[in-house]
Amino acid sequence: RGEEWGGQLVRHLTLPPGADFRPLFRGLPGDACQCPHWGYVLAGSIRLRYADGTEEVSRAGDAYYWPGGHTGWTEDGVTFLEFSPAEDLRPVLDHVAAQLAPSA
């Protein structure tokens, strides 16, 4: 769920333990989300991996900036508030929706 404000898509997200975007991003450039995100982690944690192989963990209480070219997963679950350029995020969301759609 989310709202668009001034070209930004603002979303409140809760991901369960074991959520993993890596398989969902396959087929995107670099098999990664190319949209930048700014946000704040409210609870839990999420691990990010960037195109250069570096990793970081965003934990409860952290403000973050994730540049394009990342993927992520959570082992324990996470809740966060995120701001993303709507124009950059829509193709990623469309791709993920297609990955999640049942095969006909």
Salt bridges, closest charged atoms under 4 A:
GLU4 OE1 - ARG90 NH2 2.30
ASP20 OD2 - ARG22 NH2 2.73
GLU55 OE1 - ARG47 NH1 3.26
GLU55 OE2 - ARG49 NH2 2.50
GLU82 OE2 - ARG11 NH2 2.77
GLU82 OE2 - HIS37 ND1 3.32
